[in-house]
Amino acid sequence: MCLNIFPLQNNTFSRLYLRQNLIVLEEVTSTNDYLKELLSNIKPLPEATAIMAIHQVAGKGQRGNSWFSKPAETLNLSFSLHPKDFFIHQSFNLNMLVCLGIQRWLSTLLPNAQIKWPNDIYVGGKKLCGVLIENQLSGPRIHSSVIGIGVNIKQHAFPIAIQHKATSLYIEKPEVPLQSLEDYALSLLLAIMTLYENTDLNDTQQLLTAYNSCLFRKGVPAYYEIAGDTLLGILQGVDSNGKLRILFDGQERLFDLKEVSFKQ
């Protein structure tokens, strides 16, 4: 069960504020790239300036993967943050906060939304949402961050190659009337920004406790691929550096990105 340990007392980022800073485009190659271009040309952009695309033709995922997106079915959203006194070695804290904000938002729509390390959201063992965070640095500090989010909303089906590992809000709960993509974007932004405003990004332990409580496959025996070998292990959690902790034959091992993959 995901722990709800963050008291949400402040709420500067109203729905009206977020709507005024949301740019909706019919088509774009990548919402992240579009927003990064704005950041480089227009200074300063208001906090939580967001780009939403009805169709994203070259969406990007973690580790250079592409993001499958059909027009008007996927919520393609990117927004900017300008954290203060936040250092690059703490970057996983922002990843945890964003994932927790998405999980909170999804939990109002679906049961059992979990975070799959490092930054996907799974429902029923399938991917419903992915996140890509790109940071702009000023010395050792993170000057600004562009957070890209893709959420499968209205898909009735997926291509055969990915239908065993992808799902959508409609597939999981077809009886719920669907809102417009813009309405979903605003409610998602509100959930994340409310958490952002009420959380100390430097408090790694608080974020880690909440993140680990929502972790997909935690404590469950499952198979993982490591250096070409498939091994049975038990996921223990994530450490303060964002590395995955898995128990194999009674011995805990740590893994960074690209060092381990989840087997279906």
N, C-alpha and C positions, 0 to 999 in steps of 0.2 A: 504494500500500500504506500502511495506517495505521501510523504509528510508535508503538512502545510505549516511551516514554521516561520513564515514572514508576515508580521503585522502590517497590513496595508492601510496606513493612516493618511498619507498625502496623495493628492491626485491633481497635479498641475496640468497634466496632459489630457484635457477633455476631448470628447468625441468631436466637438466643433473645431478645436485647435488642430486635431489630427486631420480632419476633413479639409481644412484650409491649406494644409501642407501635403496633401496627397495629389500626385499628378497621375492621371489615368491615360494610358496610351493604347491605341488599337494593336500595334505590333512593334516589337523591338527585338534586337538580337539577344540582348541580355540586360535585365533590369539592373544588375550590379554594375555592369560596364557603363550604362547610361547615367547612373547616379554618380559613379566615380568621375565621369566627365563633367557633370555639373559641379561637383566639389572642386575640381581643378580650375573651373572657369568663374564660379560665383562664390565669393567669400564675404561673410560667412553664410552658410545655409542654416536655417532654423533647425534646432534639434528635432529629430524624428521626421525630417523631410522624407517623403516616401514616393516610390515609383511603383505603379501597378500596371501590368500589361495584360490585355485580353489574350494576346498570343505572343509567346516568347519563342523565337525560332532557333536560338542557340544558347539555351540555358546551361549553366555550369553547376556541377556538383562537387562534392569533396574529392580530393585527390585527382582532379582533372576529368572526372566522369561527366558525361552529359546527363541532362535531366529531361525525361520524356514528358512532353507537354502538348496537349491538344487544345486548339482554340476554344476559349470560353468554358472550358471544363476544369482547368487548373488555376488555382490562385497563385500568380507569379508576382512576388512582392519583394522590394528591397527598400531599406530605410537606413538613415544615417544616425550615428550617435557620436558625441564628443565628450568622452569620459575625462574627468579631471584627475591629475596625479595618478594615472594608471599606467603601469609599466608592462613592457612586452612579455616579461617572464610570467605575468599574471593573466595572459590572454585567455587561458582555458576558463578562467572565472566568468568571462563574458559569454563564452560558449555555454557554460552551465546555466547562467541566468536566462539566456534566450531560450534554451531548450525547456527550462522549467516554466517560462511564460507561455510557450506554445502548449505544453502539456496541461497547464491550468486551463487555458482557453478551450482545448479539445475536450477536457473532462466535463465541460458544461454541455457538450454535444454528444459525446460517446463515452461509454465506460471503458476502463482498462487501457487507456493510452499510456504507453511506456516510452522511455528514452533508450534508444539503442546507441551505444557508444560508437563514435563520439557525438554525433549530432543529427541522428534521424529519429523520427517518432513512429513507433509501431503500434498497430492495433490488431489483435488477433494473430500475432506472429507475422504480419505483413507491413510493408512500408506505406505510410500514408503521407509523410511529410519529410522534407530534407532541408538542411540549413547549410549555407556557405557564408563564412565571415571573412572579410578581407580588411586588413588593418593598414592604415597609413601612419608612418612613424615620424616622430620628431626626437631624434636622439634615442635614448632608451625608453621613451614614453610613447604610448599610443595616442596620436593626435586626433584621429577620427577612425570610425569603423563603419563599413558598409555591410549590412546584414541582409543576405538574400534568403528568402524562404519560398519553397514551393509546396503547396498543399493540394493533394488530389481531392477535388470536391464533387464534381458532377459526372465523373466517368461511370458508365454502366458496365464496362469491360475493358480489359487491357490486352495488348498483343500476347500471343501464346508464349513468347519467350520470357515474359515477365509476369504473367498472370498468377504464377504460384507464389510470388513474393511482393506483389503490389496490391493495394486496395484504395478505396476512396470513401469519402463520407457517405455518398449515396449507396454504395455497395454494403457498407456496414449498417446503415440505418435508413433504408429507402422510404420508411413511413414518415420521416420528418420532412416537412416542406422546406425546400431549399431557398436560401436567400440569394440576393445578387452577390457577385464576387466582390463588389465594392463594400457591401455591408460586412461580409466576412473579413475583408482587409481591415476595416476600421475597428471591428471588435477584437481582432487579433492584435493589432497595434496597441489598442487600449490595455489589453491584458499584459503585454510585454512592458509597455512604458510605465504602467502602474507598479509593476514589480521592480523595474529599474530605478524608479524614483524612491522606493521604500527599502532598497537593499544596498548595503555597503559592498561595493565591488571588490574591496580589499579583504573582505571577510571570507577567506577561502574555506574555512572549516564549516561555516553555516551553509554555504552554497553546496559544498561537497556532501554534507549530510543529506540535504534535500535531494540532490542529484542521484546519489546512490540508492535512495529509497525508491526511486522511480525506474531503476535500471532494468532493462529487458534481459531476461535469462539469469538474473542474479540468483545464486543458490541452486540453480537447476543444472543437472548433468546434461551436457550438450557437446557436439563435435565442433572442433576448430581446426582450420588449416594453418600450419606453421611450417615455413620453408619446404613446402611440398608434401608434408606429412599431415595426415588427418588424425587428430588425437581427441580422446574424450576427457573433458575437464569440467570444472565447476567454477563459474565466474563469481569472484568474491567482491568486486567493486572496482572503483577507480581511485587512484591515489591523487595527492595534491598537485602533481605535475601533469595530470590528465592521462596517465598511463593505465592501461587495463591490467587488473590483477586476476589471474586465473590459476586455479589449483589443479595440478596434474600429479596423480599418484602421491598425494600428500605433500607435494612441494609447490609453493607459490612462485609463479613467474610473472614478470612485468613485460608489457608489450606497448610499443609506440605505434603510430599510424603506419600502415603498410607491412607491419610485422606479423599480423594475425588477421584472419578473416573468419566470419561466422559461416558455418555450413548449415544448409536448410535441414 
